[in-house]
Amino acid sequence: MANLLYRLGRFSYQRRRLVAAVWAVFLVALGVAALTLGGKTANTFSIPGTESQRALDALKQELPAASGASATVVVKAPDGKTLADPTVKAAVGAAVAKVAKVPEVVGAVDPFTSKAISPDGSTGLISVQFSKPADELSKQSTEAYDGLSGLSSGDLKVVPGGQVVGGVPEIGATEVIGVVVAGIVLVVTFGSLVAAGMTLLTALLGVLAGMAGLFIVTAFTDVSSTAPILALMLGLAVGIDYALFISSRHRSQLAEGMDPEESVARATATAGSAVLFAGATVVIALAGLSVVGVPFLTAMGFAAAATVLTAVLVALTLLPAMLGFVGNRILPRKIRKAPASAPKEGFGFRWGRLVTRFHVPIVAIGIIGLGLLAIPAKDMRLALPDGASAAAGTNQRVAYDLTAEAFGAGANGPLVVVVKSNDPAKSGALVQQVLAKTQGMHDVVAAQPGPASRDGSTRLLQIIPQSGPATEATADLVKDLRSAVNPLATGDASISVTGNTAVGVDVSNKLSDALPTYLFVVIGLSFLLLLLAFRSLLVPLKATLGFVLTIGATFGITIAVFQQGWAASLVGVDSPGPLVSFLPIIMMGVLFGLAMDYEVFIVSRVREEFVHGRHATDATIQGIGHGARVVTAAALIMASVFAGFILVHDPIIKAIGFGLTIGVLIDAFVVRMTFVPAVLSLLGDRAWWFPNWLDRITPKVDIEGESLRVEGNPEPKEVVYIR
C-alpha cells in the first residue's frame, strides 16, 4: 500500500495543475447537478414491516383521507374569558376558515363541533387533516400552516402544533464558530497562516463535494433531514484531521531537510496509509448502519460515509497537489531560514515516558474512572422527539404545553386503532369489543370511534393516553393494548395499533433490538481491518476495549445532561427527556470510526518504530511523542466542529453534537493518549504477537512505509519487516 500511495503522492505533486483542474471540474459538475436535480429531505421516521407502519400503509388504500398528516391548532381565550364568549367564538370561526385555506389541507374541524374544549372552556383544539404525509407536503403548505400563529390577537391566541411544524434544521452562523476555532487551532499548531488556510481549504472542498453528492441523492430517494447535518459534522471534522495528519508529517520532513517532492510522496505513503485505514474504519462504521434495516438510518449512514470517503480522496490526491503549490511556505518563516535539524522533543515525549512508567495505576484508574462516568447509562430511555422536546418558544413547544395543560399530556399523542374486515358488520362489532377492552385499561383517558371507509369495512378508533407520547407509560400502554385487542381478530379480520406515538414506540424497539447485530458486524469488520493494518491480535482487542470505555462514559454523561437534567441549562436544554431513538446507534457508529482514527494515527507510528528495531516501550514513547501534538490538535479541531452544533436549537442535532464532542475528548485524551500507551507498555513485546500461520495468510499492506526506509533509495523497494 505504501508503494501505491507513494506513487500517487508523487504524481499529484508533479501533475498538481492537472489534479487541481480535475477537482475543480468535478466540483463544478457536482454543484450544477445538486442545484438542478436536488430534491428535499424528509422529516419523518418509519420502519417498514412493523405493525404501526403496515397499518398506515393500508390506510393509504382503504381510507386515504386518514393517511395524510394530521395536526392540531390550539386556540386559547384571553384570561377571564371562555371560547363561548361571542367575540372569542367569532375569532375561532375566523381562525378555522383561515386554517381550511392552507394549501393541501382537506379538512379543519372547529372545537365546538368536535367537542375538543377544555373543562374550563378556555382552550380548544382545531383538528386539521392534510392530503399528504408530513414529509410530502410542500414548503408553501408548511410555511402557511406555521404562519397561522400570526392570527393571534387580543381576542384569541392561535398556535399551530403537531409534526407539520418544526421544519428541517438549518445550518446557521452558530456552526461556523466551530470552524473558526478549528482555524485558530491550526494556526497555533502550524505557526503558519498558509499551512492553516490550505488545510481548511482542502477540508471545505471535500465537504462541498460530499454535500453536493448528498443533495443529488435526495432527488432519487428519501433522505432524513438530519443526514446533511451529520454529513457536514463529519466531513468538516475528518477532512481537517486527515489533511492535518499528512501536512504535519510533510512539515516535519521538510524541517529535517528532505526534498519537497520526496517529502510529499513519503508523507502520502506513510501518514496517508494511516488516513486510508482510519477513513476505512469510519466508512465501515457508518455504512454498517444499513444492517439495522431502518431506511432513514441507512440513508444517514451512507450519506455520512460518502462524505468521509470524499475527505479521504481529497487528502490523498488534492492535498499533495496543494502542497506542491505552497512549497516551503508551509513552514513558518523562522524555520525556513534555520538550518535543517531534527525536531526537538516536546511535551508528547515527556507524557509518553510518564504514562509508560506508571502504566499499571493509569490502566486501573482509567477503567474505574470511565466506568463510574458510565453509570447513568443504565437508566437510558429512548423515544422519538415530540413537542415536549422542541425548543422553548417554538410553536411546536407552545402548542404541546397548552394542550397538556388543558387536556393532559396524552392528548398530544393519541393512539389509533385500525379495525379491518371484509364484513362491515363484523368491523362494527369489533370496534365495540375494542372499546370495551380499553375501558378498564390503566393510563387510558378516553376512547372513541373515528372515521370509517365508505363501505364500513375499515374503521378507526382514537385512544387518548394519560401520559405523554415519549413516556415509558405510553410505551407500556401500546404493548398492553396490542396484547389485549390482537386476539379479537379472527378469520379475515385484523386489528392494528398505529399513529405517530405507536410508530415512535416501534422505531425505538426496532433500534434497540438491532443494536447487538450492528455492533457485532461493525466491530468484527473493523477488528479484521486493524488486524490487517497492525499484524497483531492484542492491539485490535485493546482498541475495542478502549472504545467500550469511551462509549460507556459518553453515554453516561449525555444521559445525565439530556435525560436527567444535570447542568442541562448550560447547553440550552430546558426540558430534559428521553434520548431520540436513533441517537445511541448513530453515536456508536460515528464514535467507533473516530476512535479508530486516533488509534491508527498513534499506534501506526508506534508500530513503525517497533518494526524498525526499537524496544516496545521505547517505541510507544516515540509514537506518543511524535503523534501527541498532531492528535491533540486533531481532537481539539474535531471537538470544536462538533461543539458548534450544540448551539443549534434542534434538540436532535444538539444532543448529537454534545455526545460527539464529549466522546472525541474522552477518546483522544483519556483513552488513546493515556490508556492505550499504558496498555501497550504493560503488554510490552506481547502486544505485537502474531501467530506464524496467521502471518503467512495475512496480506502485507505496509502501513508503516517500511519499503520506503531503505537508506539512499527514495524509490519504493520490497517490503522487509524487522522483528
Steps between C-alpha positions, in 0.01 A plus 500: 500500500781740585643449150169587336441808715861609450447503123163671541651774716788557259266505199269753671801718582648485151164540321353741753341728240328203334379361836369841611323548165334157518374572851375844394303352207366225726383748764331724242322201347381383842381849587300536179347154545408575862328826402307344212422151633498548877173416670407553863567313820236321706417569862309183588605168649360162404604136487341275234370172636391620843136481603455876513655555156300218337181657632594844364587352160164321489316822585639661185296250301194451720457845655722752313366800693633356825845414362608861454662707773276610782567801720339709767467873531459609863273798568491662845268771627638804688514483879155529656320393179396172337475390139120534527518880540361658180813692398727203576269257318503724194880506510504119518275481193731734310801290601333178380428667165862603465621149589274348233664722236852373571627316188454120512263518799190289428319560825493725807253420779422770757512407870127559547417228246759250624433583868876550542464770766666493840282460812543867590403606148816705445688277254395316186657289227441549126554161332685535169531230231746527212476313171860372519740367765712763677818426302315540167345839575630795301704774662217741419257289703722460806592869504135602466401268783782618725399860424156447654646627827470843343122476552545554874334816627360648817192279461673167435840331515565270201789249502552238224641172631580145396763341274429744217679781686860496610644457152844391393796611710701760312868587509567847636769718649531293818660208314763734353636556852644148501675562167647827631635324809641227275679767297652649815621157614657443157682834510637423847598145398666593172620850587417590141192662347580334167502152652184562704315653205597218265383235747165674549459554127551136406262390778230745385536389138451141609190596699356689203548196279342267755204727572433559130496126442260456791250753362516329162397176672192671650356516147485120484432381854382624840776648718444598863519872578766416757727331243648821349587633847668173598687490168611861549620429855710204396616645169644808667652312791669214316589717201701737719648213701616298199658805334664590832653156541658488154609867508664459840705204380604700192600802711715296737680341204558839336642636826751212497615605152314253276428600140138636473394255228644202683346623826152526351528152353622349828240683710227370270644148527536491879252745652275439199490127580377584850243739351379230262457242773347751741256614233415139419402432861275808505338398171445144626344627823264735315411271210441228759187687609332329205495169691244652739236489226369853556480696172555851641792377711654322202478822296662697783783250527575485128479878468753556777719213374510651151610834644778331700611308191516827309717648776741207467523543121564872540776436756674244278478686168412869522701565817834380351431726201433795731819423691681526169356847440600638843845339510712600800253770597317236703777548758517807724747760373742453790523125432550554126801722577648268764731211406336158465488306826305232676204630697546553872327275745180658622233435759387183320825320583481602866137387512589169336772430757266589788220275373724202428672534838174491699310273261340276765326774707406688181327193354317439830396864546390522137272198522352599838459870415335447163289224652364741762414756231305230319265430794212729381490301174313221679193726520495588130154549348435537129214662307439700186493878548167665571380847587633472855856478368467796263680823581323731743299772329446309173144442379544125541603535863240765591221294342615190688509679835157665450345166401658316794382769743141496374443134403790300647834402343348198323287721277820592314547143379176305453518137393306378200349152478423378147231231471459331164279217376333401174169503688398858604275362774789305648719813492233688694475223757877490544504876562264454792711214638815713480321787676396261777857376541639853534255607769679312774853565383737703711627828350205534255313831540253465216417273204262593219413378150651688207436514124423195288542405135201540268403135519562484875757221474780713645437695818718714728499555874686770688654420840615790719772393748547672832878532454696687234610343169864448603437354846570147607139468618366564150745248352367244749144595403573426133632158595205425730247627248637274227499202733137569590348567155703284262334174618163649403596482131384169351453379146543780248495774767805697613557748782807724508619772736666791317534879499810714548542389860482129413741554211744657745472201734560257213801696375656502847445125547636421155816701556557349845465147361734574207780650710678170589503393133636837396778491756597145406523579128679834531743404774569169329584661165706774661688242710602324179606830346716591801642148507599547136653841571694416819557124463410443865217336692529690826516850349154472333360349822645787700351746250157343546527511880593867477193566289275328756641732770450803275143423402399408855627826647358702210155348540513551875579872472252558216219328689585689819463832315223445245286242682563561869557875470840539665630844394256483208451876489868547412440340160156653443286201603192631679298177499707184569349179367573172320775491240383485140475135397775495241751706702679204670556308178609813310742597778638148517562492127660842479707473818624155410627630170659807659651294783669280242629819334706588805589136556649476152668841520681418826558124480618509138794719610563271798512197273714689249762554771463142627555333162807717453663338803402705806401336828121483547488758781738735323298462181188597695672812636619595153152444354333717762777758481471544125122472489385689811511847346313395186242288683443777756439750223281253309287423806458869588402575141251215481353586841472868398312412182260273689458750785382762252190287443409507871383857438239382247143523634398161359515254796618206286793690350583650840518157664707351215741794510537477878549124504759504223689789663523317833581172327785646295659670802477187715626269229789717383639620831395237752489181293733531199768728648497359853334161533632358170873573557466375857356171375765471228771555761338244727491241220850574369609287203192281550284780358645420157469123524361353180472122436726378219218321319289819505799708391544281193140539379454868589578743215784742576372856450809682634319776689831602662669577166778246561561473125594868496757486778785346304795732549592700191212371288202735483317270263284226656667164556380159605343495846728358770359466851738512796415289799 
